Amino acid sequence: MKTSTSHDERIAKITFASVYPHYLEKVEKKGRTKDELNLVIGWLTGFDNRMIQELINAKVNFEIFFSRATLNPNAQLITGVICGYRVEEIANPLTRQVRYLDKLVDELAKGKKMEKILRTT
């Protein structure tokens, strides 16, 4: 799916620190934990809890966030629709990575088993 240049630029400039509390609220409302959220983020990016907190404190945008990440080789197994876009069809790599993260958080909030979210089975 093709997104507009302005859409991709807007996504790149969003700070991870501004979105993280929304992710946390979303998963906690559904009975999941901060540790589970951080596990999912860590699986996708390679970041540990300390690094996630450092990136939040530094108020990095998604462009910097994902430039520092080591994307999981199984990330391409993340498919489906999130925010009206089919993630596997998003052309812009950074926008696709942000939507991967959104999709994982959504799956966590929907109660999927961790093995399925982390694409281990």
HUKANOR-V480215 format. One line per field, one symbol per residue. ss: DSSP state (~ for helix, > for strand, _ for the rest). burial: 1 if it has 9 or more other ideal C-beta (glycine too) atoms within 8 Angstrom, else 0. A space follows every 10 residues. Layout:
# HUKANOR-V480215
ss: ???
burial: ???
This chain:
# HUKANOR-V480215
ss: ____~~~~~~ ~~~_>~~~~~ ~~~~~~~~~_ ___~~~~~~~ ~~~~~___~~ ~~~~~~~___ >~~~~~~~__ __~~~~~___ >>__>>~~~_ __~~~~~~~~ ~~~~~~~~~_ ___~~~~___ _
burial: 0010001100 1111111011 0011011101 0100011111 1111101000 0100110001 1110110010 1100100100 0100111001 0001111111 1111111110 0000011110 0
